[in-house]
Amino acid sequence: MPQHIQLELTIPGAMRGRRLDQVLAELLGEYSRSRLQQWIRSGEVTLDERLPQVREKVMGGETVRIDALIAEQTVDTAEAIPLDIVHEDAELLVINKPAGMVVHPAAGNPAGTLLNALLHHDPQLAGLPRAGIVHRLDKSTSGLMVVARSLTAHKRLVDALQARTVKREYLAVINSVLTAGGCIDAPIGRHPVDRKRMAVVSGGKEAVTHYRVEERYRAHTLVRVQLETGRTHQIRVHMAYRHHPVVGDPVYGGRLRLPKAAGAHLITVLSGFRRQALHATQLTIEHPVSGDTLSWHADVPADMAELIEVLRNDARGHSSD
Protein backbone atom coordinates (compact mmCIF):
# COMPACT_ATOMS: atom_id res chain seq x y z
CA MET A 1 0.00 0.00 0.00
CA PRO A 2 1.20 3.56 -0.65
CA GLN A 3 2.48 5.43 2.40
CA HIS A 4 0.30 8.45 3.30
CA ILE A 5 2.36 11.41 4.51
CA GLN A 6 0.62 14.19 6.49
CA LEU A 7 2.83 16.85 8.02
CA GLU A 8 2.45 20.38 9.35
CA LEU A 9 5.30 22.68 10.27
CA THR A 10 6.16 26.34 10.69
CA ILE A 11 9.08 27.87 8.79
CA PRO A 12 11.59 29.42 11.21
CA GLY A 13 12.11 33.16 10.87
CA ALA A 14 15.84 32.59 10.43
CA MET A 15 15.12 30.99 7.03
CA ARG A 16 13.60 34.18 5.61
CA GLY A 17 14.58 34.84 2.00
CA ARG A 18 15.46 31.24 1.15
CA ARG A 19 13.78 29.04 -1.47
CA LEU A 20 10.90 26.89 -0.28
CA ASP A 21 12.30 23.63 -1.67
CA GLN A 22 15.66 24.29 0.01
CA VAL A 23 13.99 25.07 3.31
CA LEU A 24 11.87 21.93 3.25
CA ALA A 25 14.84 19.75 2.27
CA GLU A 26 16.71 21.08 5.32
CA LEU A 27 13.79 20.75 7.73
CA LEU A 28 12.67 17.35 6.41
CA GLY A 29 15.96 15.57 5.87
CA GLU A 30 14.31 12.16 5.50
CA TYR A 31 12.87 13.20 2.10
CA SER A 32 14.95 14.09 -0.96
CA ARG A 33 14.70 17.58 -2.44
CA SER A 34 13.52 16.10 -5.75
CA ARG A 35 10.64 14.35 -3.96
CA LEU A 36 9.72 17.56 -2.12
CA GLN A 37 9.85 19.51 -5.39
CA GLN A 38 7.56 16.92 -6.97
CA TRP A 39 5.08 17.30 -4.11
CA ILE A 40 5.12 21.08 -4.48
CA ARG A 41 4.55 20.89 -8.25
CA SER A 42 1.72 18.38 -7.90
CA GLY A 43 -0.16 20.52 -5.35
CA GLU A 44 0.50 18.27 -2.35
CA VAL A 45 2.17 21.11 -0.41
CA THR A 46 0.42 24.27 0.77
CA LEU A 47 2.00 27.42 2.16
CA ASP A 48 -0.43 29.35 4.36
CA GLU A 49 -3.33 27.51 2.67
CA ARG A 50 -2.24 28.31 -0.90
CA LEU A 51 -0.27 26.45 -3.58
CA PRO A 52 3.31 27.76 -3.72
CA GLN A 53 6.04 27.66 -6.37
CA VAL A 54 9.12 25.47 -5.94
CA ARG A 55 11.54 28.42 -6.05
CA GLU A 56 9.34 30.75 -4.04
CA LYS A 57 11.19 32.72 -1.35
CA VAL A 58 9.77 32.29 2.15
CA MET A 59 9.20 35.08 4.65
CA GLY A 60 9.49 32.98 7.80
CA GLY A 61 6.59 32.09 10.05
CA GLU A 62 4.46 30.50 7.31
CA THR A 63 2.58 27.27 7.93
CA VAL A 64 3.45 24.42 5.60
CA ARG A 65 1.11 21.47 5.21
CA ILE A 66 2.03 18.33 3.28
CA ASP A 67 -0.56 15.74 2.29
CA ALA A 68 1.14 13.29 -0.06
CA LEU A 69 1.40 9.66 -1.03
CA ILE A 70 4.63 7.72 -1.46
CA ALA A 71 4.00 4.89 -3.87
CA GLU A 72 5.48 1.46 -3.24
CA GLN A 73 8.73 0.87 -5.11
CA THR A 74 8.05 -1.44 -8.02
CA VAL A 75 10.28 -3.20 -10.49
CA ASP A 76 9.35 -2.49 -14.09
CA THR A 77 8.40 -5.70 -15.86
CA ALA A 78 8.81 -6.76 -19.47
CA GLU A 79 5.55 -7.11 -21.39
CA ALA A 80 4.99 -8.61 -24.82
CA ILE A 81 3.51 -5.49 -26.38
CA PRO A 82 3.99 -5.07 -30.16
CA LEU A 83 6.26 -2.21 -31.21
CA ASP A 84 6.38 -0.39 -34.55
CA ILE A 85 10.17 -0.25 -34.95
CA VAL A 86 11.25 2.17 -37.65
CA HIS A 87 15.00 1.73 -37.14
CA GLU A 88 17.22 -0.48 -35.02
CA ASP A 89 20.99 -0.78 -34.64
CA ALA A 90 23.42 -1.60 -31.83
CA GLU A 91 23.16 1.88 -30.32
CA LEU A 92 19.57 3.00 -30.73
CA LEU A 93 15.97 2.24 -31.61
CA VAL A 94 13.46 4.51 -33.32
CA ILE A 95 9.86 3.73 -32.41
CA ASN A 96 6.62 4.94 -33.98
CA LYS A 97 4.51 5.21 -30.82
CA PRO A 98 0.74 4.78 -31.23
CA ALA A 99 -1.72 7.19 -29.66
CA GLY A 100 -2.98 5.78 -26.37
CA MET A 101 0.35 4.31 -25.23
CA VAL A 102 1.89 5.83 -22.11
CA VAL A 103 5.69 6.20 -22.25
CA HIS A 104 6.63 5.57 -18.57
CA PRO A 105 4.83 3.58 -15.86
CA ALA A 106 3.18 5.80 -13.24
CA ALA A 107 0.53 5.54 -10.54
CA GLY A 108 -2.37 5.60 -12.99
CA ASN A 109 -0.59 3.49 -15.63
CA PRO A 110 1.60 0.90 -13.88
CA ALA A 111 1.81 -1.39 -16.93
CA GLY A 112 1.21 -1.50 -20.66
CA THR A 113 3.67 1.31 -21.35
CA LEU A 114 6.37 1.83 -23.93
CA LEU A 115 8.98 1.13 -21.25
CA ASN A 116 7.43 -2.28 -20.50
CA ALA A 117 7.37 -3.09 -24.22
CA LEU A 118 11.01 -2.07 -24.65
CA LEU A 119 12.14 -4.32 -21.78
CA HIS A 120 10.52 -7.28 -23.56
CA HIS A 121 12.04 -6.37 -26.92
CA ASP A 122 15.53 -5.93 -25.45
CA PRO A 123 16.08 -7.07 -21.82
CA GLN A 124 19.50 -5.37 -21.82
CA LEU A 125 17.69 -2.03 -21.65
CA ALA A 126 17.00 -2.72 -17.97
CA GLY A 127 20.57 -1.59 -17.33
CA LEU A 128 19.92 1.90 -18.72
CA PRO A 129 18.11 4.84 -17.10
CA ARG A 130 14.39 4.55 -17.97
CA ALA A 131 15.18 1.65 -20.31
CA GLY A 132 16.98 4.02 -22.69
CA ILE A 133 14.08 6.47 -23.12
CA VAL A 134 15.55 9.97 -23.50
CA HIS A 135 12.45 12.01 -24.34
CA ARG A 136 8.70 11.48 -24.30
CA LEU A 137 5.43 11.98 -26.09
CA ASP A 138 2.11 12.51 -24.35
CA LYS A 139 -0.12 9.44 -24.09
CA SER A 140 -2.49 10.64 -26.83
CA THR A 141 0.23 11.94 -29.16
CA SER A 142 1.51 9.52 -31.79
CA GLY A 143 4.80 9.39 -33.64
CA LEU A 144 8.55 8.98 -33.58
CA MET A 145 10.74 8.54 -30.52
CA VAL A 146 14.42 7.62 -30.25
CA VAL A 147 15.61 5.18 -27.56
CA ALA A 148 19.23 4.57 -26.54
CA ARG A 149 20.61 1.03 -26.33
CA SER A 150 23.94 1.80 -24.65
CA LEU A 151 25.20 4.15 -21.95
CA THR A 152 27.31 5.99 -24.54
CA ALA A 153 24.31 6.51 -26.80
CA HIS A 154 22.15 7.53 -23.83
CA LYS A 155 24.57 10.25 -22.72
CA ARG A 156 25.11 11.60 -26.22
CA LEU A 157 21.41 11.66 -27.08
CA VAL A 158 20.60 13.46 -23.81
CA ASP A 159 23.39 15.95 -24.56
CA ALA A 160 22.05 16.45 -28.11
CA LEU A 161 18.54 17.13 -26.80
CA GLN A 162 19.90 19.66 -24.32
CA ALA A 163 22.00 21.27 -27.07
CA ARG A 164 18.88 21.41 -29.29
CA THR A 165 20.54 19.56 -32.17
CA VAL A 166 17.79 16.92 -32.39
CA LYS A 167 15.26 18.04 -34.99
CA ARG A 168 11.65 17.07 -34.26
CA GLU A 169 8.75 17.94 -36.54
CA TYR A 170 5.07 17.38 -35.84
CA LEU A 171 1.85 17.62 -37.81
CA ALA A 172 -1.14 19.09 -36.02
CA VAL A 173 -4.69 20.01 -37.00
CA ILE A 174 -5.70 23.22 -35.24
CA ASN A 175 -8.98 25.02 -34.61
CA SER A 176 -8.29 28.13 -36.66
CA VAL A 177 -7.58 29.26 -40.22
CA LEU A 178 -4.04 30.61 -40.34
CA THR A 179 -2.78 32.87 -43.10
CA ALA A 180 0.90 32.24 -42.35
CA GLY A 181 3.29 30.42 -40.06
CA GLY A 182 5.25 31.94 -37.24
CA CYS A 183 7.20 31.46 -34.04
CA ILE A 184 5.88 31.32 -30.47
CA ASP A 185 8.45 32.26 -27.85
CA ALA A 186 6.65 32.14 -24.51
CA PRO A 187 7.78 30.53 -21.22
CA ILE A 188 5.88 27.50 -19.94
CA GLY A 189 5.33 26.39 -16.35
CA ARG A 190 2.68 24.86 -14.11
CA HIS A 191 -0.73 26.50 -14.27
CA PRO A 192 -1.02 28.77 -11.20
CA VAL A 193 -4.36 27.23 -10.16
CA ASP A 194 -4.69 23.82 -11.85
CA ARG A 195 -1.37 22.14 -11.07
CA LYS A 196 -2.10 19.25 -13.45
CA ARG A 197 -2.02 21.63 -16.41
CA MET A 198 0.77 23.66 -18.00
CA ALA A 199 0.43 27.28 -19.09
CA VAL A 200 2.35 30.24 -20.44
CA VAL A 201 3.51 31.93 -17.23
CA SER A 202 6.06 34.56 -16.33
CA GLY A 203 8.99 32.83 -14.71
CA GLY A 204 8.34 29.60 -16.62
CA LYS A 205 10.96 27.70 -18.60
CA GLU A 206 11.98 29.01 -22.01
CA ALA A 207 9.81 27.46 -24.73
CA VAL A 208 10.10 28.13 -28.48
CA THR A 209 7.81 26.64 -31.12
CA HIS A 210 8.05 27.24 -34.88
CA TYR A 211 5.15 26.42 -37.19
CA ARG A 212 4.18 26.73 -40.84
CA VAL A 213 0.99 26.16 -42.77
CA GLU A 214 0.68 22.88 -44.69
CA GLU A 215 -3.01 23.04 -45.70
CA ARG A 216 -5.93 25.35 -44.97
CA TYR A 217 -9.52 24.19 -44.57
CA ARG A 218 -12.71 26.16 -43.93
CA ALA A 219 -12.33 26.40 -40.16
CA HIS A 220 -9.10 24.51 -39.48
CA THR A 221 -5.46 24.37 -40.55
CA LEU A 222 -2.92 21.56 -40.87
CA VAL A 223 0.37 22.90 -39.55
CA ARG A 224 3.90 21.52 -39.42
CA VAL A 225 5.51 22.31 -36.08
CA GLN A 226 9.18 22.26 -35.16
CA LEU A 227 10.27 22.32 -31.54
CA GLU A 228 13.30 24.31 -30.47
CA THR A 229 12.74 23.31 -26.83
CA GLY A 230 10.88 20.35 -25.34
CA ARG A 231 8.60 21.45 -22.51
CA THR A 232 5.68 19.41 -21.20
CA HIS A 233 2.63 19.84 -23.49
CA GLN A 234 4.58 22.56 -25.35
CA ILE A 235 2.79 22.46 -28.71
CA ARG A 236 -0.64 22.09 -27.10
CA VAL A 237 -0.04 24.95 -24.65
CA HIS A 238 1.49 27.30 -27.22
CA MET A 239 -1.24 26.74 -29.79
CA ALA A 240 -3.97 27.29 -27.20
CA TYR A 241 -2.12 30.41 -26.01
CA ARG A 242 -2.37 31.80 -29.56
CA HIS A 243 -6.12 30.95 -29.65
CA HIS A 244 -5.83 28.12 -32.15
CA PRO A 245 -5.81 24.97 -30.01
CA VAL A 246 -5.17 21.49 -31.35
CA VAL A 247 -8.32 19.67 -32.50
CA GLY A 248 -9.52 17.08 -29.99
CA ASP A 249 -7.26 18.23 -27.17
CA PRO A 250 -9.16 17.25 -23.99
CA VAL A 251 -7.21 19.67 -21.77
CA TYR A 252 -6.41 22.76 -23.86
CA GLY A 253 -8.75 22.34 -26.84
CA GLY A 254 -11.79 24.39 -25.87
CA ARG A 255 -15.12 23.96 -27.63
CA LEU A 256 -15.71 22.07 -30.87
CA ARG A 257 -15.37 24.28 -33.95
CA LEU A 258 -17.40 23.53 -37.08
CA PRO A 259 -17.43 25.34 -40.44
CA LYS A 260 -20.71 26.74 -41.73
CA ALA A 261 -23.10 24.19 -43.22
CA ALA A 262 -20.89 21.32 -42.10
CA GLY A 263 -22.00 17.94 -43.41
CA ALA A 264 -23.05 15.08 -41.17
CA HIS A 265 -19.88 13.07 -41.79
CA LEU A 266 -17.62 16.01 -40.97
CA ILE A 267 -19.56 16.67 -37.76
CA THR A 268 -19.28 13.00 -36.78
CA VAL A 269 -15.53 12.85 -37.42
CA LEU A 270 -14.74 16.13 -35.65
CA SER A 271 -16.96 15.47 -32.63
CA GLY A 272 -15.65 11.91 -32.39
CA PHE A 273 -11.97 12.87 -32.45
CA ARG A 274 -11.22 12.48 -28.74
CA ARG A 275 -7.44 12.91 -28.62
CA GLN A 276 -5.20 15.76 -29.69
CA ALA A 277 -4.63 15.68 -33.47
CA LEU A 278 -0.87 15.75 -33.03
CA HIS A 279 1.72 13.41 -34.57
CA ALA A 280 5.53 13.41 -34.40
CA THR A 281 6.17 12.88 -38.09
CA GLN A 282 9.90 13.59 -38.60
CA LEU A 283 12.97 12.92 -36.46
CA THR A 284 16.52 13.88 -37.42
CA ILE A 285 19.57 13.18 -35.27
CA GLU A 286 23.31 12.81 -35.44
CA HIS A 287 24.03 9.14 -34.73
CA PRO A 288 25.56 8.99 -31.23
CA VAL A 289 28.47 6.77 -32.32
CA SER A 290 29.00 7.07 -36.08
CA GLY A 291 28.20 10.79 -36.23
CA ASP A 292 26.12 10.29 -39.39
CA THR A 293 23.03 12.44 -39.82
CA LEU A 294 19.98 10.19 -39.86
CA SER A 295 16.35 11.10 -40.50
CA TRP A 296 13.12 9.12 -40.21
CA HIS A 297 9.55 9.82 -41.27
CA ALA A 298 6.25 8.37 -40.03
CA ASP A 299 2.95 9.02 -41.79
CA VAL A 300 0.03 10.19 -39.69
CA PRO A 301 -2.01 7.30 -38.24
CA ALA A 302 -5.39 6.27 -39.63
CA ASP A 303 -7.50 8.47 -37.34
CA MET A 304 -5.62 11.65 -38.25
CA ALA A 305 -5.50 10.66 -41.92
CA GLU A 306 -9.30 10.34 -41.92
CA LEU A 307 -9.69 13.69 -40.13
CA ILE A 308 -7.45 15.45 -42.66
CA GLU A 309 -9.19 13.84 -45.64
CA VAL A 310 -12.66 14.78 -44.37
CA LEU A 311 -11.58 18.39 -43.79
CA ARG A 312 -9.93 18.46 -47.22
CA ASN A 313 -13.05 17.12 -48.96
CA ASP A 314 -15.23 19.63 -47.09
CA ALA A 315 -13.00 22.49 -48.25
CA ARG A 316 -13.12 21.27 -51.86
CA GLY A 317 -16.88 20.97 -51.70
CA HIS A 318 -17.20 24.62 -50.64
CA SER A 319 -14.41 26.08 -52.78
CA SER A 320 -16.84 28.39 -54.59
CA ASP A 321 -18.40 29.78 -51.38
C-alpha positions in Angstrom: 0.0 0.0 0.0 1.2 3.6 -0.6 2.5 5.4 2.4 0.3 8.4 3.3 2.4 11.4 4.5 0.6 14.2 6.5 2.8 16.8 8.0 2.4 20.4 9.3 5.3 22.7 10.3 6.2 26.3 10.7 9.1 27.9 8.8 11.6 29.4 11.2 12.1 33.2 10.9 15.8 32.6 10.4 15.1 31.0 7.0 13.6 34.2 5.6 14.6 34.8 2.0 15.5 31.2 1.1 13.8 29.0 -1.5 10.9 26.9 -0.3 12.3 23.6 -1.7 15.7 24.3 0.0 14.0 25.1 3.3 11.9 21.9 3.3 14.8 19.8 2.3 16.7 21.1 5.3 13.8 20.8 7.7 12.7 17.4 6.4 16.0 15.6 5.9 14.3 12.2 5.5 12.9 13.2 2.1 14.9 14.1 -1.0 14.7 17.6 -2.4 13.5 16.1 -5.7 10.6 14.3 -4.0 9.7 17.6 -2.1 9.9 19.5 -5.4 7.6 16.9 -7.0 5.1 17.3 -4.1 5.1 21.1 -4.5 4.6 20.9 -8.3 1.7 18.4 -7.9 -0.2 20.5 -5.4 0.5 18.3 -2.3 2.2 21.1 -0.4 0.4 24.3 0.8 2.0 27.4 2.2 -0.4 29.4 4.4 -3.3 27.5 2.7 -2.2 28.3 -0.9 -0.3 26.4 -3.6 3.3 27.8 -3.7 6.0 27.7 -6.4 9.1 25.5 -5.9 11.5 28.4 -6.0 9.3 30.8 -4.0 11.2 32.7 -1.4 9.8 32.3 2.2 9.2 35.1 4.7 9.5 33.0 7.8 6.6 32.1 10.0 4.5 30.5 7.3 2.6 27.3 7.9 3.5 24.4 5.6 1.1 21.5 5.2 2.0 18.3 3.3 -0.6 15.7 2.3 1.1 13.3 -0.1 1.4 9.7 -1.0 4.6 7.7 -1.5 4.0 4.9 -3.9 5.5 1.5 -3.2 8.7 0.9 -5.1 8.0 -1.4 -8.0 10.3 -3.2 -10.5 9.3 -2.5 -14.1 8.4 -5.7 -15.9 8.8 -6.8 -19.5 5.5 -7.1 -21.4 5.0 -8.6 -24.8 3.5 -5.5 -26.4 4.0 -5.1 -30.2 6.3 -2.2 -31.2 6.4 -0.4 -34.6 10.2 -0.3 -35.0 11.3 2.2 -37.6 15.0 1.7 -37.1 17.2 -0.5 -35.0 21.0 -0.8 -34.6 23.4 -1.6 -31.8 23.2 1.9 -30.3 19.6 3.0 -30.7 16.0 2.2 -31.6 13.5 4.5 -33.3 9.9 3.7 -32.4 6.6 4.9 -34.0 4.5 5.2 -30.8 0.7 4.8 -31.2 -1.7 7.2 -29.7 -3.0 5.8 -26.4 0.3 4.3 -25.2 1.9 5.8 -22.1 5.7 6.2 -22.2 6.6 5.6 -18.6 4.8 3.6 -15.9 3.2 5.8 -13.2 0.5 5.5 -10.5 -2.4 5.6 -13.0 -0.6 3.5 -15.6 1.6 0.9 -13.9 1.8 -1.4 -16.9 1.2 -1.5 -20.7 3.7 1.3 -21.3 6.4 1.8 -23.9 9.0 1.1 -21.2 7.4 -2.3 -20.5 7.4 -3.1 -24.2 11.0 -2.1 -24.6 12.1 -4.3 -21.8 10.5 -7.3 -23.6 12.0 -6.4 -26.9 15.5 -5.9 -25.4 16.1 -7.1 -21.8 19.5 -5.4 -21.8 17.7 -2.0 -21.7 17.0 -2.7 -18.0 20.6 -1.6 -17.3 19.9 1.9 -18.7 18.1 4.8 -17.1 14.4 4.6 -18.0 15.2 1.6 -20.3 17.0 4.0 -22.7 14.1 6.5 -23.1 15.6 10.0 -23.5 12.4 12.0 -24.3 8.7 11.5 -24.3 5.4 12.0 -26.1 2.1 12.5 -24.4 -0.1 9.4 -24.1 -2.5 10.6 -26.8 0.2 11.9 -29.2 1.5 9.5 -31.8 4.8 9.4 -33.6 8.5 9.0 -33.6 10.7 8.5 -30.5 14.4 7.6 -30.2 15.6 5.2 -27.6 19.2 4.6 -26.5 20.6 1.0 -26.3 23.9 1.8 -24.6 25.2 4.2 -22.0 27.3 6.0 -24.5 24.3 6.5 -26.8 22.2 7.5 -23.8 24.6 10.3 -22.7 25.1 11.6 -26.2 21.4 11.7 -27.1 20.6 13.5 -23.8 23.4 16.0 -24.6 22.0 16.4 -28.1 18.5 17.1 -26.8 19.9 19.7 -24.3 22.0 21.3 -27.1 18.9 21.4 -29.3 20.5 19.6 -32.2 17.8 16.9 -32.4 15.3 18.0 -35.0 11.6 17.1 -34.3 8.8 17.9 -36.5 5.1 17.4 -35.8 1.9 17.6 -37.8 -1.1 19.1 -36.0 -4.7 20.0 -37.0 -5.7 23.2 -35.2 -9.0 25.0 -34.6 -8.3 28.1 -36.7 -7.6 29.3 -40.2 -4.0 30.6 -40.3 -2.8 32.9 -43.1 0.9 32.2 -42.3 3.3 30.4 -40.1 5.3 31.9 -37.2 7.2 31.5 -34.0 5.9 31.3 -30.5 8.5 32.3 -27.9 6.6 32.1 -24.5 7.8 30.5 -21.2 5.9 27.5 -19.9 5.3 26.4 -16.3 2.7 24.9 -14.1 -0.7 26.5 -14.3 -1.0 28.8 -11.2 -4.4 27.2 -10.2 -4.7 23.8 -11.8 -1.4 22.1 -11.1 -2.1 19.3 -13.5 -2.0 21.6 -16.4 0.8 23.7 -18.0 0.4 27.3 -19.1 2.3 30.2 -20.4 3.5 31.9 -17.2 6.1 34.6 -16.3 9.0 32.8 -14.7 8.3 29.6 -16.6 11.0 27.7 -18.6 12.0 29.0 -22.0 9.8 27.5 -24.7 10.1 28.1 -28.5 7.8 26.6 -31.1 8.1 27.2 -34.9 5.1 26.4 -37.2 4.2 26.7 -40.8 1.0 26.2 -42.8 0.7 22.9 -44.7 -3.0 23.0 -45.7 -5.9 25.4 -45.0 -9.5 24.2 -44.6 -12.7 26.2 -43.9 -12.3 26.4 -40.2 -9.1 24.5 -39.5 -5.5 24.4 -40.5 -2.9 21.6 -40.9 0.4 22.9 -39.6 3.9 21.5 -39.4 5.5 22.3 -36.1 9.2 22.3 -35.2 10.3 22.3 -31.5 13.3 24.3 -30.5 12.7 23.3 -26.8 10.9 20.4 -25.3 8.6 21.4 -22.5 5.7 19.4 -21.2 2.6 19.8 -23.5 4.6 22.6 -25.4 2.8 22.5 -28.7 -0.6 22.1 -27.1 0.0 25.0 -24.7 1.5 27.3 -27.2 -1.2 26.7 -29.8 -4.0 27.3 -27.2 -2.1 30.4 -26.0 -2.4 31.8 -29.6 -6.1 31.0 -29.6 -5.8 28.1 -32.2 -5.8 25.0 -30.0 -5.2 21.5 -31.4 -8.3 19.7 -32.5 -9.5 17.1 -30.0 -7.3 18.2 -27.2 -9.2 17.2 -24.0 -7.2 19.7 -21.8 -6.4 22.8 -23.9 -8.8 22.3 -26.8 -11.8 24.4 -25.9 -15.1 24.0 -27.6 -15.7 22.1 -30.9 -15.4 24.3 -33.9 -17.4 23.5 -37.1 -17.4 25.3 -40.4 -20.7 26.7 -41.7 -23.1 24.2 -43.2 -20.9 21.3 -42.1 -22.0 17.9 -43.4 -23.1 15.1 -41.2 -19.9 13.1 -41.8 -17.6 16.0 -41.0 -19.6 16.7 -37.8 -19.3 13.0 -36.8 -15.5 12.8 -37.4 -14.7 16.1 -35.6 -17.0 15.5 -32.6 -15.7 11.9 -32.4 -12.0 12.9 -32.5 -11.2 12.5 -28.7 -7.4 12.9 -28.6 -5.2 15.8 -29.7 -4.6 15.7 -33.5 -0.9 15.7 -33.0 1.7 13.4 -34.6 5.5 13.4 -34.4 6.2 12.9 -38.1 9.9 13.6 -38.6 13.0 12.9 -36.5 16.5 13.9 -37.4 19.6 13.2 -35.3 23.3 12.8 -35.4 24.0 9.1 -34.7 25.6 9.0 -31.2 28.5 6.8 -32.3 29.0 7.1 -36.1 28.2 10.8 -36.2 26.1 10.3 -39.4 23.0 12.4 -39.8 20.0 10.2 -39.9 16.4 11.1 -40.5 13.1 9.1 -40.2 9.5 9.8 -41.3 6.2 8.4 -40.0 3.0 9.0 -41.8 0.0 10.2 -39.7 -2.0 7.3 -38.2 -5.4 6.3 -39.6 -7.5 8.5 -37.3 -5.6 11.7 -38.3 -5.5 10.7 -41.9 -9.3 10.3 -41.9 -9.7 13.7 -40.1 -7.5 15.4 -42.7 -9.2 13.8 -45.6 -12.7 14.8 -44.4 -11.6 18.4 -43.8 -9.9 18.5 -47.2 -13.1 17.1 -49.0 -15.2 19.6 -47.1 -13.0 22.5 -48.2 -13.1 21.3 -51.9 -16.9 21.0 -51.7 -17.2 24.6 -50.6 -14.4 26.1 -52.8 -16.8 28.4 -54.6 -18.4 29.8 -51.4 
